[in-house]
Amino acid sequence: MAPTHRLLVVDDEPDLRTLYELTLLKIGYQVDAASDMTEARQCLAHTRYDLLITDMRLPDGLGLDLVRELQSAQRAEKSIVVTAYGSAESAVDALKAGAFDYLTKPVDLAQFRAAVANALRQEPPVTGSHRETQVPGARSHQGEAALRCLVGDSPGMRTVRDRVQRVARSMAPVLVLGESGTGKELAAKALHACSHRADGPFVAVNCGAIPESLIEAEFFGVRKGAYTGATHDRPGYFQAASGGTLFLDEIGDLPLPMQAKLLRAIQERQVRALGSTQEETTDVRIVSATHHDLAKAVREGRFRQDLFYRLNVIELRLPPLRERREDLRALAQGLLERLAQRNGEPQAPSLAADALQCLHRYAFPGNVRELENILERAMALYPGDVLSAEAILLPQDQPDSAAETGSDFAHTRPSELAGTDAFVREGPSRQQLEEWLHRNRWNQSRTARQLGWTLAKLRYWMQRHGLE
């Protein structure tokens, strides 16, 4: 059955306008055309469309103003803006104004057809001149389940869920910001699950974990014979995420040379595999995340300003756990249920009131990830149906915790204590060593540096105290 979607094409160049029309008519869409803003407004006043495709610069104004007018009138039409070649600023402006997507001139017809198909995918049917409305993010059970993973009814988390549903509907790149452990990847998965790309792949990449010598091959793929050991063609992350979402975690750790190549891939939507002479079109939505201050990194020359501008079209900020303590009970219970399921236990334990009070007094520098670690340790050491305050073992570097335990070294730096006579003679106690490891989230290299030890010496004391 032929598509019933109705599209409006606005361009002042007759040849381009005709090319777009013929391409769309051949697919089976109904197409109206306008040569300027005045004609376009007349068409929009009398007809409801599924999609507006407009050039950025028109004889009597900017096509971007048409996009803003549709947004302001809360019209259902999606829009695609065609910008001049290399005009990244115009593309970003279009996406921020509410455009679903953008194309750059000269327009590649394969990209043109893909952009139109993406914009119209899973749209409600047209009935006469009116369209049924659809709640953002309610496209599938997949999206609803992903949103439920963003646990909490605090104002901050309600804002996050609302923003995820709103921005999921476009192709605009999203930059997810937040401290380590706040759930940035969960937010990225929710964006994917609520979008028209939910049935496509979700590919997550930790940009800081890839050796610099391999990073280009990992991102863009390799052709057989490109280098010694390349015995077959291998796709990169962009190819693997085709039709879906590419999540670039810890984007701030990406080396500067790769930042330039990534910027071009995002702007041109084409990548060239190592060993290939041909570029191939990509169809991915970019979501990136970092716990770094990227604006500061730009000022210090560690991150490209143009890439930052391109990635930060829409910003999604996740609040730290200390700013949403009212979510602690729901978060803790959800984590306990997940841990019980993972461990094959028939029922998750519940938190006693004194255990919850204990958690409320803690600042959670490691956020939700640290809460999960604390609860997992509690379940392992104190099996039972209820976890009391005794089971909640917290690092002793918080004021409230230190006051309760009377610890003399809760606020002492490891390097300060390591130089005392008693420490040199007797070494660290088990409690001291465990606290320092907790402070560094069990990062042994960092703990050894703070103590002024070698890694071998730290591991000796860990083994001696049974901490391995």
C-alpha positions in Angstrom: 0.0 0.0 0.0 1.4 3.4 -1.0 2.3 5.8 1.8 -0.3 8.5 2.5 2.1 11.0 3.9 1.9 14.6 2.6 5.0 16.7 2.4 5.8 20.4 1.7 9.0 21.2 -0.1 10.2 24.8 0.0 13.2 25.9 -2.2 13.7 28.9 -4.5 15.9 27.0 -7.0 13.5 25.4 -9.5 15.9 22.6 -10.5 16.4 21.5 -6.9 12.7 21.8 -6.0 11.8 19.6 -9.0 14.5 17.1 -8.0 13.1 16.8 -4.5 9.6 16.5 -5.8 10.3 13.8 -8.3 12.4 11.8 -5.7 9.5 11.9 -3.2 6.8 11.3 -5.7 8.6 8.2 -7.0 8.6 6.8 -3.5 4.8 7.4 -3.3 4.5 10.5 -1.1 2.0 13.4 -1.8 4.1 16.5 -2.4 3.3 20.2 -2.5 6.0 22.8 -3.4 6.6 26.4 -2.6 9.4 28.8 -3.9 9.5 31.2 -0.9 8.3 31.9 2.6 5.1 33.6 1.4 3.9 30.6 -0.6 5.0 28.2 2.1 2.9 30.1 4.7 -0.1 30.0 2.4 0.3 26.2 2.0 0.7 25.7 5.8 -2.4 27.9 6.5 -4.7 25.6 4.4 -3.1 22.1 4.8 -1.7 19.9 7.6 1.5 18.2 6.5 3.5 15.3 7.9 6.9 16.9 7.0 8.3 20.2 5.9 11.5 20.3 3.9 12.9 23.8 3.6 16.0 25.5 2.4 17.7 27.7 5.0 18.0 30.8 2.8 14.9 31.9 0.9 14.3 35.1 -1.1 12.0 36.6 1.5 13.5 35.2 4.7 15.0 32.2 6.5 13.4 28.7 6.4 14.4 28.5 10.0 11.6 30.9 10.8 9.1 28.5 9.3 10.4 25.8 11.7 10.0 28.2 14.7 6.5 29.2 13.6 5.5 25.5 13.5 7.0 25.0 17.0 5.3 28.1 18.3 1.9 27.1 17.0 2.5 23.5 18.4 1.9 22.1 15.0 2.5 18.4 14.5 4.7 18.8 11.3 8.3 17.6 11.6 10.8 19.6 9.6 14.1 19.0 7.8 16.3 22.0 7.0 18.7 22.1 4.0 21.8 24.2 4.8 24.8 25.4 2.8 27.8 23.0 2.7 30.0 23.2 5.8 27.7 25.5 7.6 27.8 23.7 11.0 26.4 26.7 12.8 23.3 26.7 10.7 22.7 23.0 11.2 23.0 23.4 15.0 20.7 26.4 14.9 18.1 24.4 13.0 18.2 21.5 15.4 18.0 23.8 18.4 15.0 25.5 16.8 13.2 22.2 16.7 14.0 20.7 13.3 14.0 16.9 13.2 17.1 16.8 11.0 19.2 18.8 8.6 20.9 18.1 5.2 23.9 19.9 3.7 24.3 21.0 0.1 24.9 19.4 -2.4 22.2 17.0 -1.1 23.0 13.4 -1.4 19.8 11.7 -2.5 20.4 8.6 -0.5 20.8 10.7 2.6 17.7 12.7 1.6 15.6 9.6 1.3 16.9 8.2 4.6 16.3 11.5 6.4 12.7 11.6 5.1 12.1 8.0 6.0 13.5 8.5 9.5 11.3 11.6 10.1 8.1 9.8 9.0 8.9 6.5 10.7 6.2 5.2 13.1 4.1 8.3 12.6 0.4 8.0 13.3 -1.9 7.7 10.3 -3.3 10.8 8.5 -7.0 11.2 8.6 -8.3 13.9 6.3 -6.4 17.1 7.1 -5.8 16.2 10.8 -3.4 13.9 12.5 -3.8 12.0 15.7 -1.5 13.2 18.5 1.0 10.9 20.1 2.5 11.3 23.5 6.3 11.8 23.2 8.1 8.7 24.4 5.0 6.5 24.3 5.9 4.7 21.1 6.6 1.3 22.6 6.8 -0.8 25.8 10.6 -0.6 25.2 10.6 3.2 25.8 8.3 2.9 28.8 10.6 0.3 30.4 13.7 2.4 29.7 12.1 5.4 31.4 11.2 3.3 34.4 14.9 2.6 34.8 15.4 6.4 35.5 14.1 5.8 39.1 12.9 8.7 41.3 10.2 11.2 41.7 12.3 14.1 42.7 12.0 17.3 40.7 15.4 16.7 39.1 14.5 13.2 37.8 11.0 14.2 36.6 12.8 16.9 34.6 15.2 14.3 33.2 12.4 11.9 32.1 10.4 14.7 30.5 13.4 16.0 28.6 14.3 12.5 27.4 10.8 12.1 26.0 10.9 15.5 24.3 14.4 15.3 22.7 14.1 11.6 21.7 11.9 12.5 18.8 14.6 14.3 16.7 18.0 13.5 15.3 19.6 16.3 17.3 22.8 15.2 19.1 22.5 15.1 22.9 25.2 15.7 25.4 24.5 13.9 28.7 26.3 15.5 31.7 26.7 14.3 35.2 29.1 13.1 37.8 30.4 9.5 37.6 27.8 7.0 38.7 24.7 9.1 38.0 23.4 6.9 35.3 24.4 8.6 32.1 24.3 5.4 30.0 20.8 4.6 31.4 19.7 8.1 30.1 21.2 7.4 26.7 19.4 4.0 26.5 16.2 5.7 27.4 16.7 8.3 24.6 17.3 5.5 22.2 14.3 3.4 23.4 11.9 6.4 23.2 13.0 7.4 19.7 12.0 6.2 16.2 15.3 4.3 16.2 14.3 2.0 19.1 14.3 -1.1 16.8 17.8 -0.3 15.7 21.1 -1.1 17.5 22.3 0.8 20.6 26.2 0.8 20.5 28.0 2.1 23.6 31.6 3.1 23.3 34.0 4.1 26.1 36.2 6.7 24.4 38.8 6.6 27.2 39.3 2.9 27.0 40.5 2.5 23.4 44.2 2.7 22.7 45.0 5.8 20.6 46.7 3.7 17.9 43.4 1.7 17.3 40.8 4.3 17.8 40.3 5.2 14.1 39.9 1.6 13.1 37.5 1.0 15.9 35.3 4.0 15.0 35.3 3.7 11.2 36.2 0.1 10.4 39.0 -1.6 8.5 39.4 -3.1 5.0 41.2 -6.3 4.4 44.9 -5.6 3.8 44.9 -2.1 5.4 47.7 -3.2 7.6 49.5 -6.4 8.7 47.0 -8.6 10.4 43.9 -7.1 8.7 42.8 -10.4 7.2 39.2 -9.4 6.6 36.9 -6.5 6.5 35.7 -5.3 9.9 33.0 -2.7 10.5 33.5 0.1 13.0 31.2 1.6 15.6 29.5 3.8 13.0 28.6 0.9 10.8 27.6 -1.3 13.7 25.2 1.4 15.0 23.6 2.0 11.5 19.9 2.7 11.9 20.3 3.2 15.6 22.1 5.2 18.3 25.9 5.6 18.8 26.6 6.4 22.5 30.0 8.0 23.0 30.7 7.7 26.7 33.6 9.8 28.3 33.8 11.9 25.1 36.1 14.2 27.0 38.9 11.6 26.9 39.0 11.4 23.1 42.4 12.4 21.7 42.5 15.7 19.7 43.4 14.1 16.4 40.4 11.8 16.6 38.2 14.7 17.6 38.7 16.3 14.2 37.9 13.1 12.4 34.8 12.5 14.5 33.6 16.1 13.8 33.8 15.4 10.1 32.0 12.1 10.4 29.1 13.8 12.3 28.8 16.8 10.0 29.1 14.9 6.7 27.5 11.7 7.8 30.1 9.8 5.9 33.0 7.7 7.1 36.0 6.1 5.4 37.3 2.8 6.7 41.0 2.3 7.0 42.4 1.0 3.7 39.4 2.1 1.7 39.3 4.8 -1.0 35.5 5.2 -0.8 33.4 7.0 1.8 30.2 5.4 3.0 27.1 7.1 4.2 26.2 6.6 7.9 22.8 6.7 9.5 23.3 7.1 13.3 22.1 9.4 16.0 24.9 10.6 18.3 24.5 10.7 22.1 27.6 11.5 24.1 28.4 11.8 27.7 31.1 13.0 30.1 31.7 13.8 33.7 34.3 16.4 32.7 33.7 20.2 32.3 34.0 20.3 28.5 33.7 24.1 28.4 36.8 24.3 30.6 38.5 21.7 28.4 37.8 23.9 25.3 39.3 26.9 27.1 42.4 24.9 27.9 42.7 23.6 24.4 42.1 20.0 25.3 38.8 19.7 23.4 37.8 21.2 20.1 35.4 24.1 20.3 33.7 23.1 17.0 33.1 19.5 18.2 31.8 20.7 21.5 29.4 23.1 19.7 28.3 20.2 17.4 27.7 17.7 20.2 26.1 20.0 22.7 23.0 20.8 20.6 20.8 19.5 23.4 22.1 19.2 27.0 20.8 16.6 29.4 22.1 17.0 33.0 21.7 14.2 35.5 21.6 15.4 39.2 23.9 13.8 41.7 22.4 11.5 44.3 23.0 13.9 47.1 20.7 16.4 45.4 17.8 13.9 45.3 17.8 12.1 48.6 14.0 11.7 48.4 14.7 9.1 45.7 16.9 7.0 48.0 14.2 4.5 49.2 12.9 3.8 45.7 16.4 3.6 44.2 17.7 1.3 47.0 14.7 -1.1 46.7 15.0 -1.2 42.9 18.7 -2.0 43.2 18.1 -4.7 45.8 15.5 -6.3 43.5 17.9 -6.2 40.6 20.8 -7.7 42.6 18.5 -10.4 44.0 17.5 -11.3 40.5 21.1 -11.3 39.2 22.1 -13.6 42.1 19.2 -16.0 41.6 17.6 -15.2 44.9 13.8 -15.7 45.2 13.1 -12.5 47.0 15.0 -9.2 47.5 15.6 -8.0 51.1 14.0 -4.8 52.3 15.7 -1.9 54.1 15.0 -1.2 57.7 14.2 2.3 58.8 17.6 2.7 60.6 19.4 1.5 57.4 17.6 4.1 55.3 18.5 6.8 57.9 22.1 5.7 57.7 22.1 6.1 53.9 20.4 9.5 54.1 23.3 10.9 56.1 25.9 9.8 53.5 27.0 12.2 50.7 27.5 9.4 48.0 30.5 10.8 46.1 30.1 7.8 43.8 26.4 8.4 43.3 24.0 5.5 42.3 26.9 3.2 41.4 28.3 3.6 44.9 24.9 2.9 46.4 24.7 -0.3 44.4 28.1 -1.4 45.7 27.1 -0.7 49.3 23.9 -2.7 48.9 25.6 -5.6 47.1 28.2 -5.8 50.0 25.4 -5.6 52.5 23.5 -8.5 50.9 26.7 -10.6 50.7 27.7 -10.1 54.4 24.3 -9.9 56.0 21.9 -12.4 54.3 18.3 -12.2 55.4 15.0 -10.6 54.6 15.8 -7.2 56.2 19.0 -5.1 56.0 19.5 -3.1 59.2 21.9 -0.2 59.8 24.5 -2.8 60.9 24.7 -4.1 57.3 25.2 -0.6 55.7 29.0 -0.3 55.8 30.0 3.2 54.6 33.5 4.7 53.9 34.5 6.7 57.0 35.4 9.9 55.3 32.0 11.7 55.7 31.5 14.0 58.7 28.3 12.2 59.9 29.9 8.8 59.7 33.1 9.9 61.4 31.1 11.4 64.3 29.3 8.1 64.8 32.4 5.9 64.8 34.7 8.3 66.6 37.4 7.7 64.0 40.6 9.7 64.5 41.7 9.4 61.0 38.5 9.8 59.0 39.7 13.2 57.8 43.4 12.5 57.6 45.1 12.3 54.3 46.8 8.9 53.7 50.1 10.7 52.9 49.9 12.5 56.3 49.3 9.4 58.3 51.8 7.3 56.3 54.7 9.5 57.6 54.0 9.0 61.3 56.3 6.8 63.5 53.5 4.4 64.5 52.5 3.9 60.9 56.1 3.2 59.8 56.6 0.7 62.7 53.3 -1.2 62.5 51.8 -0.4 59.1 48.1 0.3 58.5 45.3 -1.3 60.3 42.8 -3.3 58.3 40.2 -0.5 58.9 42.6 2.2 57.8 43.5 0.4 54.6 39.9 -0.4 53.8 38.8 3.2 54.2 41.5 4.5 51.9 40.6 2.0 49.3 36.9 3.0 49.7 37.8 6.6 49.2 39.4 5.8 45.9 36.6 3.3 45.0 39.1 0.4 45.3 41.4 2.0 42.7 44.7 0.4 43.8 47.0 2.6 41.7 45.5 5.8 43.1 45.6 4.5 46.7 49.3 3.5 46.3 50.2 7.0 45.0 48.4 8.7 47.9 50.3 6.5 50.4 53.6 7.0 48.6 53.9 3.3 48.1 54.6 1.0 45.2 51.7 -1.0 43.9 53.4 -4.2 45.1 53.6 -2.9 48.7 49.9 -2.0 48.7 49.0 -5.4 47.4 51.2 -7.0 50.2 49.2 -5.2 52.9 45.9 -5.9 51.2 46.8 -9.6 51.2 48.0 -9.5 54.8 44.6 -8.0 55.9 42.5 -10.2 53.7 41.3 -7.4 51.5 41.9 -9.1 48.1 
